[in-house]
Amino acid sequence: MIDVRQASDARIHNFLLGGSDHYEADRAAARRLIDLAPNAGILAHISRQFLVRAVRYLASERRISQFFDHGCGLPTRDNVHEIARRVNKAARVVYVDNDPVVLAHARMMLAGEHTLILDSDMLDSAFVWSRSEGAGFLKSGAPAAVLFVSALHCVSDDQAPLQRLRALVDGLPSGSYLVLSDLASDSAALREEASLLMQELTGHEWARVWSPVEMDRFFEGLEPIGGPVGDVSCWRPGASLKLSPANQMLMAYGGVARKP
């Protein structure tokens, strides 16, 4: 059963992207976020455009054929396996989430011989790798791309996101890639206000908004590809949406980086 009175991060994001899988509680929560941060809607689209460009680039120019979409969220147009397989027919994708609604939609809309749907904590790499290898979706020693796009804001500090993500990347073969972006702000006051608001509205499914300095730490020891870590609308050519300098209190921050 779904409590439609409780907003969900995945359904809020779906609403911001113009999808149809949301309820009034999700729409009301999104509107309150937009009242606080007017660029929240455009940031959802910027993050999605970044995901599309990054997957296309890695599948075509870097010939990556193993993708792991952590915190994949509700299916939308141009899902990761569709983007990757247009340019690399060998590409296979593991979708990881633990939201029951996301998993139900994923199993209906994303399941196929080139995809694997896993019900898992996105940072439980031992489980993800074990299940993926057992299903034939992880080729030992071959580079992979791990994606965390608009996902880590749901991981609280007591879950040790930095340490666990770094451990996940440490376990990847050389030549693998991290694709990561999330909401960030230089304003401590905005970070706190937005985090508290969304924790309240989502029943603490949200955790917090990051600072750019904190986001940079996820990339330590890795080689940024396609530009420096920062505003993801600036990552490689092709973005149709960008923030004006006056509208950057809250931004989609991240990048793509290669493990040496």
Buried (B, 14 or more C-beta within 10 A) or exposed (E): EEEEEBBBBBBBBBBBBEBEBBBEBBBBBBBBBBEBBEBBBBBBBBBBBBBBBBBBBBBBEBEBBBBBBBBBBBBBEBBBBBBBBBBBEEBBBBBBBBBEBBBEBBBEBBEEEBBBBBBBBBBBBEBBBEBBEEEEBBBEEEBBBBBBBBBBBBBEEEEEBBEBBBEBBEEBEEBBBBBBBBBBBBEEEBBEBBBEBBBEBBEEBBBBBBBBEBBBEBBEEBEBBBBEBBBBBBBBEEBEBEBEEEBBBBBBBBBBBBBE
